[in-house]
Amino acid sequence: MRLNWVVGCAWFIASTTIAGEIGQVQGHADQAVGIALQAETRLTNEEAPIDFRNSGLDLRSSSAMVVDQKTGRTLFGKNADARMPIASITKLMTAMVVLDAQLPLDEKIAISSEDRDSLKGTHSRIKVGTMLSRQLALRLALMSSENRAAAALARAYPGGFPAFVAAMNRKAESLGMSHTRFVDSTGLNSDNISTAQDLVKMVNAAHAYPLIRDMTTTGFYDVAMRGGSRRIQFKNTNMLVRNKTWEIGLSKTGFINEAGHCLVMQVNIANRPMVIVLLDSWGKLSRIGDAQRIKKWIKEARVPSIASAS
């Protein structure tokens, strides 16, 4: 999703405060906005961004945001207010709605033909008729992005699928995600839309759930199928959780053609908790490359406030 607009910006320094104003200008499709903190400033999302080309951070994702979780400071943004499909990032909201309902996690849910992906025709290793505990379905939906598991969780919710989607949107509203809409529990529908700014709020909220933290950062998980006669190993869709050089507290990937490759994470970099949102990355590995570039950018103290805080 290449954007045909950019946000231009102007900024000035007063004696004790910083204020900025944002003006919208027409530009080439590959232009975007970036935000980088300066040394002694306490910038907020509402303050004037600095052109991302001057930040020293060049990302392949169409939309991105990096936030210091401890202070709430926005370190970098690129088209952070652009609404776009979010694919399986949706499943973080699915998980919160399931856990908020306090339904029995050990209750068995049968995967039915209704849980098949009739929209995109994606493959699943969970066969129709498989019995999963609600907790295992949640784990596979989060860790391995299993769409049948996510669909079954919504179907088994009190009131069924319509009530579940309504609960997702109520939760989003309660978190202040004013530019977000959910229409299913899987993210397969491109009408599940949000912004990088809103997804920072969702990641912060999801990070408060211990089960979500655990399930999204597990590298591999073996599941007994067919009454234990067969074991299947599921792996995390984010390869970085298996990389010991990363300290990841929460992770979720997403992909459909309309959304591109997406990734959200809560991570510790340079001894600081960060939220990273990457949307509509150009290729399968470019979201990983973007995450690596962000990590290097922060660790090399391109953001002076982080260097001094560390």
C-alpha positions in Angstrom: 0.0 0.0 0.0 1.9 3.0 -1.3 0.6 6.3 0.0 0.2 9.4 -2.2 0.5 11.9 0.5 3.0 13.0 3.1 2.8 15.0 6.2 5.1 18.0 6.0 6.2 19.6 9.2 7.7 22.6 10.8 9.1 23.0 14.3 10.5 25.7 16.5 12.0 25.8 20.0 10.8 28.1 22.7 12.4 28.7 26.0 10.6 25.9 27.9 8.3 24.1 25.6 8.1 22.7 22.1 5.1 23.0 19.9 4.6 22.0 16.4 2.0 22.1 13.7 1.4 19.6 11.0 0.4 20.5 7.4 -0.6 18.0 4.8 1.1 18.3 1.3 0.8 16.4 -1.9 3.9 14.3 -2.8 5.2 11.2 -4.5 3.8 7.8 -3.4 7.0 6.7 -1.7 7.3 9.8 0.6 6.4 9.5 4.3 6.8 11.1 7.6 9.2 10.2 10.4 9.5 11.4 13.9 12.8 11.4 15.8 13.3 12.7 19.3 15.9 15.4 19.9 18.2 15.5 22.9 16.5 17.5 25.6 12.9 17.4 24.3 9.9 15.6 25.6 7.9 15.1 22.4 4.4 13.7 22.3 2.5 12.3 19.3 0.8 15.7 18.8 4.1 17.6 18.3 5.7 18.3 15.0 7.4 15.4 13.3 10.9 15.7 11.7 11.1 14.4 8.2 12.1 10.7 8.5 14.9 11.2 5.9 16.7 13.2 8.5 16.3 10.6 11.3 18.9 8.3 9.9 16.3 5.5 9.9 15.1 4.2 6.5 12.3 1.6 6.7 10.7 -0.6 4.1 7.3 -0.6 5.9 4.7 1.9 4.6 3.6 2.7 8.1 5.7 2.5 11.3 5.9 3.7 14.8 8.5 3.3 17.6 7.5 4.4 21.2 9.4 4.4 24.4 7.0 2.4 26.6 8.3 3.8 29.8 7.9 7.5 29.0 5.4 7.3 26.2 7.7 9.3 23.9 7.4 8.7 20.2 10.9 8.0 18.8 9.9 7.5 15.2 6.8 7.6 13.1 6.1 7.0 9.4 2.5 7.5 8.2 1.6 6.6 11.8 -2.0 7.9 11.4 -2.7 6.1 8.1 -5.6 3.6 8.3 -4.9 0.3 6.7 -5.6 -3.4 7.0 -3.8 -5.1 9.8 -4.2 -8.8 9.0 -3.5 -11.2 11.9 -2.4 -8.4 14.2 -6.1 -8.6 14.8 -5.6 -11.7 16.9 -4.1 -9.6 19.8 -7.6 -8.1 20.2 -9.1 -11.6 19.8 -7.0 -12.8 22.7 -7.9 -9.9 25.0 -11.6 -10.3 24.4 -11.4 -14.1 25.1 -9.4 -13.5 28.4 -11.6 -10.6 29.5 -14.7 -12.9 29.3 -13.1 -15.2 31.8 -14.4 -18.2 30.0 -13.0 -21.6 31.2 -9.6 -22.0 29.5 -9.7 -25.8 29.9 -13.1 -26.0 28.1 -12.9 -28.1 24.9 -13.8 -26.5 21.6 -14.4 -28.6 18.5 -13.0 -27.2 15.2 -15.9 -27.2 12.8 -16.3 -26.6 9.1 -17.5 -23.1 10.0 -14.0 -22.3 11.1 -12.5 -22.9 7.6 -11.1 -19.9 5.8 -13.6 -19.5 3.0 -12.3 -15.9 2.2 -8.7 -16.5 1.4 -8.5 -20.3 1.4 -5.5 -20.4 3.7 -4.1 -23.7 4.9 -4.4 -25.0 8.4 -2.9 -28.0 10.1 -5.8 -28.2 12.5 -8.3 -30.6 11.0 -12.1 -30.2 11.2 -13.3 -32.2 14.2 -10.1 -31.6 16.3 -10.8 -30.9 19.9 -8.8 -28.1 21.5 -8.9 -26.5 24.9 -9.7 -22.8 24.8 -6.2 -22.1 26.1 -4.6 -24.2 23.4 -6.7 -22.6 20.7 -5.6 -19.2 22.0 -2.0 -20.2 22.0 -2.1 -21.5 18.4 -3.9 -18.4 17.2 -1.3 -16.1 18.8 1.9 -18.0 18.3 1.3 -19.7 15.0 -1.4 -17.4 13.7 -3.8 -20.4 13.2 -6.9 -18.9 11.7 -9.2 -21.9 12.5 -8.3 -21.6 16.1 -9.1 -17.8 16.1 -12.4 -18.5 14.3 -13.4 -21.2 16.8 -12.7 -18.9 19.7 -15.1 -16.3 18.3 -17.7 -19.0 17.5 -17.5 -20.4 21.0 -18.0 -17.0 22.6 -21.4 -16.3 24.4 -23.6 -14.9 21.7 -21.4 -16.3 19.0 -19.5 -14.5 16.3 -21.6 -11.3 16.2 -21.2 -10.8 19.9 -17.5 -11.5 19.7 -16.9 -8.9 17.0 -19.0 -6.3 18.9 -16.8 -7.0 22.0 -13.7 -6.5 20.0 -14.9 -3.0 18.8 -16.0 -2.1 22.3 -12.6 -3.0 23.6 -10.9 -0.9 20.9 -13.1 2.0 21.8 -12.2 1.7 25.5 -8.5 1.8 24.6 -9.0 5.0 22.7 -8.4 3.3 19.3 -10.6 5.7 17.5 -9.4 4.8 14.0 -9.8 1.1 14.3 -12.5 -1.3 13.2 -12.8 -5.1 13.5 -15.1 -7.3 11.4 -13.7 -10.8 12.3 -11.4 -12.6 14.8 -8.8 -13.7 12.4 -7.7 -10.7 10.4 -8.3 -12.4 7.1 -10.9 -9.7 6.1 -9.2 -6.6 4.9 -11.9 -4.5 6.6 -10.1 -5.1 9.8 -8.3 -1.7 9.8 -6.3 0.4 12.2 -3.3 2.8 12.4 0.2 2.4 13.8 -0.8 4.9 16.5 -3.8 2.9 17.5 -1.8 -0.4 17.5 0.7 1.0 19.9 -2.3 1.3 22.3 -3.3 -2.2 21.6 0.2 -3.6 22.1 0.5 -1.7 25.4 -2.9 -3.2 26.6 -2.1 -6.7 25.4 1.3 -6.6 27.1 -0.5 -6.4 30.5 -1.9 -10.0 30.0 0.7 -12.6 31.2 -0.8 -15.3 29.0 -0.6 -13.2 25.9 3.1 -12.3 26.7 3.9 -16.0 27.1 1.9 -17.3 24.1 3.2 -14.7 21.7 6.9 -15.3 22.6 7.0 -19.1 22.6 9.3 -20.3 19.9 7.9 -23.8 19.3 5.0 -25.8 20.8 4.2 -29.5 20.4 0.5 -30.5 20.2 -0.9 -34.0 20.5 -3.5 -34.6 17.8 -5.9 -37.6 17.2 -6.0 -38.6 20.8 -2.2 -38.4 21.2 -1.4 -40.7 18.3 0.2 -37.9 16.3 2.2 -34.9 17.5 2.5 -31.7 15.5 5.1 -29.0 16.2 3.9 -25.4 15.7 6.3 -22.6 15.5 6.1 -18.9 16.1 5.6 -16.8 12.9 8.1 -14.3 14.2 11.6 -15.7 13.8 13.0 -13.0 16.1 11.5 -14.7 19.2 14.0 -17.5 18.6 16.9 -15.1 18.3 18.7 -14.8 21.6 19.9 -11.3 20.8 16.4 -10.0 21.1 14.5 -9.5 24.3 10.9 -9.7 23.2 8.0 -9.4 25.6 5.1 -9.6 23.1 5.0 -10.4 19.4 2.5 -10.7 16.6 2.9 -11.0 12.8 0.3 -10.5 10.1 -0.1 -11.0 6.4 -2.7 -10.7 3.7 -2.2 -9.2 0.3 -4.1 -6.1 1.1 -2.1 -5.5 4.3 1.3 -6.5 3.3 3.7 -8.0 5.9 3.0 -6.6 9.4 4.8 -7.0 12.8 4.1 -5.6 16.2 6.4 -6.2 19.2 7.1 -5.1 22.7 10.9 -5.3 23.2 13.7 -4.2 25.4 16.4 -2.3 23.5 19.3 -0.5 25.2 17.7 -1.3 28.6 14.5 0.5 27.6 11.0 -1.0 26.9 9.8 -0.2 23.4 6.8 -0.8 21.3 7.4 -1.3 17.6 4.7 -1.3 14.9 5.5 -2.1 11.3 2.7 -2.2 8.7 2.6 -3.0 5.0 6.2 -4.0 4.6 7.3 -4.7 1.0 8.5 -8.3 1.3 8.4 -11.3 3.6 11.6 -10.5 5.4 11.6 -6.7 5.1 9.6 -6.4 8.4 12.4 -8.3 10.1 15.0 -6.1 8.4 13.1 -3.0 9.6 13.0 -4.3 13.2 16.8 -4.9 13.0 17.3 -1.4 11.6 15.3 0.1 14.4 17.3 -1.9 17.0 20.6 -0.7 15.5 19.3 2.9 15.3 18.5 3.0 19.0 21.6 1.1 20.2 23.8 3.4 18.2 22.3 6.3 20.2 20.8 8.0 17.1 18.2 9.0 19.7 20.1 11.0 22.3 17.4 10.9 24.9 17.6 7.1 24.9 21.4 7.1 25.2 21.2 9.4 28.2 18.4 7.5 29.8 20.4 4.2 29.5 
